[in-house]
Amino acid sequence: MVGRLTDMTNTTATAIAELAMVSLDCADPKAEADFWSAVLGWGLAYEAESYAMLKGAGGSGAAIGFGKVEDYQPPAWPNPQGTKQFHFDLGVDDIADAERRCVELGATVPDDQPGADRWRVLQDPAGHPFCLTLLANWT
């Protein structure tokens, strides 16, 4: 089955809420914030021992938070039970170059790669999976 993008400008639904932040559990909020700040180019908006938060350029849009959890266990990849919980799909101009740069920042590349040439799965330093896809596929 092949999917397709739909025209989101033609919607009659009224939003109940606006996404303010996605929060990720981790063992080291500062390390996670540093990694994702370098990958996304977002700035550190808040930092404490047990929590850190990033915001995009100009501080607008949704934030990403990182909360310290004692005895944190990263999600498994691959995981046939589907307990990865969520992941980011990041649009990039060059998948191989973005992968190299993410690995330099501390990401790892798992052996299981179900996307063939369409996307590449990586894991951040805390083990959260994320995907690199061609930005052109999203426009």
Secondary structure, 3 states (H helix, E strand, C coil): CCCCCCCCCCCCCCCCCCCCEEEEEECCHHHHHHHHHHHHCCEEEEEECCEEEEECHHHCCCEEEEEECCCCCCCCCCCCCCCCCCCEEEEECCHHHHHHHHHHHCCECCCCCCCCCCEEEEECCCCCEEEEEEHHHHC
